Amino acid sequence: TRKSLAFRGSLTSSVDKKAKAEDKERYVTSLLSEPPNPNVNNYTGKLTLPPGKDGDPSITIPLNNDNILLRGAVLRNTEWAIGVACFTGDDTKLVLNSFTTPSKFSNLDKLMNKTVY
């Protein structure tokens, strides 16, 4: 199978999927993530959801590389998805892996360009 069509997994938790309208104001979720790094094969973090009822403990869900989609990934055969942007801008794994291309001019070419111009 192609990598883009491979099963990436989903979060499994005991969260009640039917949130009440009045709960929207206090529904705060936090994401604790590893710092940005260029390693595209590993990811660790945890998602902390608020308690379902007053007095219940918060729900913590561990995250790994099966729960992350990198820039340019295509999500297919999925009706809906909820996502969080964890690395953006210069912190993306793709940008951290990029580097400047080496010059194709030899040292003699550089010297001649400086001398002629």
N, C-alpha and C positions, 0 to 999 in steps of 0.2 A: 504494500500500500504506500501511497505517497505520504510524505510527512504532513502536508497541509490537511489531509483527510484523516489522519490518525486521531484516535480518541484521546483527548487531552485531560479528561476527567472533570469533575465538578466538586464543589464543596459539599460535604455531607455534614449536616448538623441537625439539631433538634429544634430549630427556630420555627416558631409558628408563622406560616406564610401569610396569614390573614391579619394584617395590621389594621388597627382601627384608625379612623381619621383623626381623632384627638391625640393619638400617639405620635403623629408626625413631628410635632414640635420637640419632643424629647428623645427622638430616635437618633442617637449620635453613635457613630461607629468610628473606631480608630484602627489605623493600619501601622504596625510596627514592622519596618523593613530593614534589610541589610543596606549598608551604604552603597551608592552607585559603584559598580565595578565592571570591567570589560568581559567577564566570564559569562557567556550566553547559555552555558549548559547547567548552571546552578543558580538557585534563588532560594532564599529562606526569609520567612517573615511570619507574622501572625495577625489575624483579623479579630478584633474584639468587638463583639456585638453587645448591645445593652440587654439587661435582663428582660425576660418575657413578662414577668409580673413584679410588682413591688416586693422587695425582700429576697427575690431570687438572685443568684450570683450572675455575673456577666458571662457570656459564652465566648470562649476563645477557640479560634479555628486555626490550626497550623497551616502555613502555606509553603509550597515548594515549587520546583520548576514545572510541575504538571499543571499549576494554577496560573501561569503567566503566559500572556501572548505578547510576543515582541513586535516591534514596528514592522509593518509590511505583512504580517500574518493574515491569513484569510480564514474567516469563520464560516463554515458551511454546514448545511443540514441541521441548523439550529433555529428554533422558533424565536427565542429571545435570550438575552444575556444581560447581566448586570456587571459593569466593570468599573475599575478605579485606575486612574493614571498614577502610577507610582514613580516613574522616572520620566522627566520631560526635558526638552531643550538639550543642553550640552551634557546632561547626565544620562542620556539613553545609552544602553549597552552598544548600540550600533555606532554612535558617535565616539564612544570611548575606545572602540576597536579600530576606528579609522586613523589613518596617518597620512602625512604629506607624501606625495609621490616623489621618488628620487629624480634628480635632474638627469636628463639624457645627454647633457653637454659634458665633454671631457674637460679636464683642467686646461688643456691647450686651447680648446674652443673658447673657454671663458677668458683666457688671457688675450687671445686674438680679438675678441669682441671689445674688450676694454681698450686695447691698443688702437684698433681701427676707428672706433666710435669715440 
